[in-house]
Amino acid sequence: MRKKYLLSIVLFFWIILLGLWGFRFYFRRSFQVVMCAGDSITAEAYPNYLQEKLNQAGIRIKVVNKGVKGNTSGEYLKYLTSHPVLQEVNPHIVLLQLGTNDVRIDGDQTPTDQFIHNLNRIIDLIQNYTGPDGRRPKILLATIPPLIIDENHRRVFNQASQRRIVEEINPAIIKIAKSRGLALLDIYQLFQEHPEFLTGVHPTQEGYKAMAEAWFNQLNPLVSSH
């Protein structure tokens, strides 16, 4: 009797352990990570609203905000190469939006050909990263918003900055997305249609919510089947 009793206890614990292992295996396979990469327009708010929308929809995704305030494309490239960002986050999908700080008129100003080079290098770094599960991240690229120059930014942006977004930076982003087969979210058009959401360099809270909604709609077909 005692032997059967001990055997039953051992069997019981084995079942518990197998159940826990199976749950962890399922959790790791079904739980995806989205990394939001960009400057202050990313860092400020939209990733939080995106996480809320995904939670409400019952989609198992963790959103990690890796926006860095004030970064140009060159500074963000340096950030990715000098910090183990991808290794720490292990993203399945990266939402990438950069360019606003590249059109500044101070020391951060970036020539368009250099911006294109930087953005391509950033994309290469992300696409060449292989996570622990053997997968490489998908990249969703976005255009940058129109530039509304408020009082706090008159010394760092001007009309030439506004022109560059329309004539140089966003066309470059669109061309890169097309040439590399990347999905593109037109954030510029979003704010063109809703100018009340952009009263300065940074969107209003309603503007960030609109960005989150747009990213959610772009993400949903990619993740709802997982």
C-alpha positions as CSV (number, residue, x, y, z in Angstrom):
1,M,0.0,0.0,0.0
2,R,2.8,2.4,1.0
3,K,4.6,1.8,-2.3
4,K,1.4,2.5,-4.3
5,Y,0.8,5.6,-2.3
6,L,4.3,6.9,-3.0
7,L,4.0,6.1,-6.7
8,S,0.7,8.0,-6.9
9,I,2.4,11.1,-5.3
10,V,5.3,10.9,-7.8
11,L,2.8,10.5,-10.7
12,F,0.8,13.4,-9.4
13,F,3.8,15.7,-9.3
14,W,5.0,14.6,-12.8
15,I,1.6,15.6,-14.2
16,I,1.8,19.0,-12.5
17,L,5.3,19.5,-13.9
18,L,4.3,18.5,-17.4
19,G,1.3,20.8,-17.2
20,L,3.5,23.7,-16.1
21,W,6.0,23.0,-18.9
22,G,3.2,22.8,-21.5
23,F,1.7,26.1,-20.3
24,R,5.1,27.9,-20.5
25,F,5.6,26.4,-24.0
26,Y,2.2,27.6,-25.1
27,F,2.7,31.0,-23.5
28,R,6.0,31.6,-25.1
29,R,4.8,30.6,-28.6
30,S,1.5,32.6,-28.4
31,F,2.8,35.7,-26.7
32,Q,4.4,38.1,-29.2
33,V,6.4,41.2,-28.6
34,V,6.1,44.5,-30.5
35,M,8.9,47.0,-30.2
36,C,8.0,50.7,-31.0
37,A,11.2,52.4,-32.3
38,G,11.5,56.1,-33.0
39,D,12.0,59.5,-31.4
40,S,9.8,61.5,-28.9
41,I,6.7,61.1,-31.1
42,T,7.1,57.4,-30.2
43,A,8.4,57.8,-26.7
44,E,5.6,60.1,-25.5
45,A,2.4,58.1,-25.6
46,Y,1.1,56.0,-28.5
47,P,2.6,52.7,-27.4
48,N,0.6,52.8,-24.2
49,Y,-2.6,53.4,-26.1
50,L,-1.7,50.6,-28.5
51,Q,-1.2,48.2,-25.6
52,E,-4.6,49.1,-24.3
53,K,-6.3,48.5,-27.6
54,L,-4.5,45.1,-28.0
55,N,-5.6,44.1,-24.5
56,Q,-9.2,45.1,-25.2
57,A,-9.2,43.0,-28.4
58,G,-7.8,40.0,-26.5
59,I,-4.7,39.9,-28.6
60,R,-1.7,38.5,-26.7
61,I,1.0,41.0,-27.5
62,K,3.4,42.9,-25.2
63,V,4.2,46.4,-26.5
64,V,7.7,47.7,-25.6
65,N,8.4,51.4,-26.0
66,K,11.9,52.0,-27.3
67,G,11.4,55.5,-28.5
68,V,14.3,57.9,-27.6
69,K,13.4,61.6,-27.2
70,G,15.4,63.9,-29.5
71,N,17.0,61.2,-31.6
72,T,17.8,61.7,-35.2
73,S,18.1,58.6,-37.5
74,G,21.8,58.7,-36.9
75,E,21.5,58.9,-33.2
76,Y,19.0,56.0,-33.1
77,L,21.3,53.9,-35.3
78,K,24.0,54.5,-32.7
79,Y,21.6,53.6,-29.9
80,L,20.9,50.3,-31.5
81,T,24.5,49.5,-32.2
82,S,25.8,50.5,-28.8
83,H,23.1,49.0,-26.6
84,P,21.7,45.4,-26.6
85,V,18.2,46.7,-27.4
86,L,17.1,43.9,-29.7
87,Q,18.6,41.2,-27.5
88,E,16.8,42.6,-24.4
89,V,13.4,43.0,-26.2
90,N,13.5,40.1,-28.6
91,P,10.8,41.7,-30.8
92,H,8.7,39.8,-33.3
93,I,7.5,43.0,-34.9
94,V,9.1,46.5,-34.9
95,L,7.1,49.6,-35.6
96,L,9.6,52.1,-37.0
97,Q,9.1,55.9,-37.3
98,L,12.0,58.3,-37.5
99,G,12.8,61.6,-39.3
100,T,11.3,64.6,-37.5
101,N,14.6,65.5,-35.7
102,D,16.5,65.0,-39.0
103,V,14.9,68.2,-40.4
104,R,16.0,70.4,-37.5
105,I,18.1,73.5,-38.5
106,D,20.6,73.1,-35.7
107,G,23.4,70.6,-35.3
108,D,21.0,67.7,-35.6
109,Q,20.2,68.5,-39.2
110,T,20.7,65.5,-41.4
111,P,21.1,65.6,-45.2
112,T,18.5,63.4,-46.9
113,D,21.0,61.0,-48.5
114,Q,22.5,60.4,-45.0
115,F,19.0,59.9,-43.6
116,I,18.3,57.3,-46.2
117,H,21.6,55.6,-45.4
118,N,20.8,55.6,-41.6
119,L,17.3,54.3,-42.1
120,N,18.5,51.4,-44.3
121,R,21.2,50.5,-41.7
122,I,18.6,50.5,-38.9
123,I,16.3,48.2,-41.0
124,D,19.3,45.9,-41.8
125,L,20.1,45.6,-38.1
126,I,16.5,44.7,-37.2
127,Q,16.0,42.3,-40.1
128,N,19.3,40.5,-39.4
129,Y,18.5,39.9,-35.8
130,T,17.5,36.4,-34.9
131,G,15.6,35.9,-31.7
132,P,15.8,32.9,-29.3
133,D,12.9,31.2,-31.1
134,G,14.8,31.5,-34.4
135,R,12.5,34.1,-35.9
136,R,13.5,37.5,-37.4
137,P,11.4,40.6,-36.7
138,K,9.0,42.0,-39.2
139,I,9.2,45.7,-39.7
140,L,6.3,48.1,-40.2
141,L,7.5,51.5,-41.4
142,A,5.7,54.9,-41.0
143,T,5.9,58.3,-42.5
144,I,6.4,61.2,-40.1
145,P,3.7,63.8,-39.3
146,P,3.4,67.3,-40.7
147,L,5.5,69.8,-38.8
148,I,3.5,72.4,-36.9
149,I,6.1,74.8,-35.4
150,D,5.0,75.9,-31.9
151,E,6.7,78.6,-29.7
152,N,8.9,76.0,-28.0
153,H,10.5,74.9,-31.3
154,R,10.9,78.0,-33.4
155,R,14.7,78.0,-32.9
156,V,15.1,74.4,-34.2
157,F,12.6,74.2,-37.0
158,N,11.6,76.5,-39.9
159,Q,9.7,76.5,-43.2
160,A,12.6,74.6,-44.8
161,S,12.1,71.9,-42.2
162,Q,8.4,71.7,-43.2
163,R,9.3,71.5,-46.9
164,R,11.9,68.8,-46.3
165,I,9.3,66.5,-44.7
166,V,7.0,66.9,-47.7
167,E,9.5,66.8,-50.5
168,E,12.4,64.7,-49.1
169,I,12.0,62.7,-45.9
170,N,8.5,61.2,-46.4
171,P,9.1,60.4,-50.1
172,A,12.4,58.7,-49.0
173,I,10.5,56.6,-46.4
174,I,7.9,55.6,-48.9
175,K,10.5,54.6,-51.5
176,I,12.4,52.6,-48.9
177,A,9.3,50.8,-47.8
178,K,8.4,50.0,-51.5
179,S,11.9,48.8,-52.4
180,R,12.3,46.6,-49.4
181,G,8.8,45.2,-49.4
182,L,7.8,46.7,-46.0
183,A,4.3,47.5,-44.9
184,L,3.9,51.3,-44.6
185,L,1.6,53.3,-42.4
186,D,1.0,56.8,-43.6
187,I,1.0,58.8,-40.4
188,Y,1.4,62.0,-42.4
189,Q,-1.9,61.5,-44.1
190,L,-3.6,60.7,-40.8
191,F,-2.8,64.1,-39.5
192,Q,-3.6,65.8,-42.8
193,E,-7.1,64.4,-42.4
194,H,-7.2,65.3,-38.7
195,P,-5.3,68.6,-38.2
196,E,-7.0,69.1,-34.8
197,F,-4.8,66.2,-33.5
198,L,-1.6,68.1,-34.2
199,T,-1.3,71.5,-32.7
200,G,2.5,71.5,-32.4
201,V,5.6,69.3,-33.1
202,H,4.0,66.6,-31.0
203,P,0.4,65.3,-31.3
204,T,-2.3,65.9,-28.8
205,Q,-3.4,63.0,-26.6
206,E,-6.2,62.4,-29.1
207,G,-3.6,62.4,-31.8
208,Y,-1.6,59.7,-30.0
209,K,-4.7,57.7,-29.6
210,A,-5.4,58.1,-33.3
211,M,-1.8,56.9,-34.0
212,A,-2.4,53.9,-31.8
213,E,-5.6,53.1,-33.6
214,A,-3.8,53.3,-37.0
215,W,-1.0,51.0,-35.8
216,F,-3.5,48.6,-34.4
217,N,-5.3,48.3,-37.7
218,Q,-2.0,47.7,-39.4
219,L,-1.0,45.1,-36.9
220,N,-4.2,43.2,-36.5
221,P,-4.0,41.1,-39.8
222,L,-0.5,40.1,-38.8
223,V,-1.2,38.9,-35.3
224,S,-4.9,37.9,-35.1
225,S,-4.1,34.5,-36.7
226,H,-1.4,33.7,-34.0
